[in-house]
Amino acid sequence: MSRVNYMALTELSPQDVSDEFYNHVRGQLGEKELSDLIFMIMFNAWNRLTIAFPLVPCSADTVYDLDKEGLY
């Protein structure tokens, strides 16, 4: 993979990504590489959310009335 400033790619900013930065990244990465990078960032974010907010087994059963069904 090409050299890219990954911290700049994941840094939260109050404004949109500048055209200059986007064009810089597009010059470094092809369409597939950019797509793979975005997927990796989103997958990493999802993993961090599941670690921060773990799902307790059967915790949503009462919300969906599954506890009344006698499934367990």
PyMOL commands that set and color helices and strands:
alter all, ss='L'
color gray80, all
select helices_A, chain A and resi 6-10+19-28+31-52+66-69
alter helices_A, ss='H'
color red, helices_A
deselect
rebuild
show_as cartoon
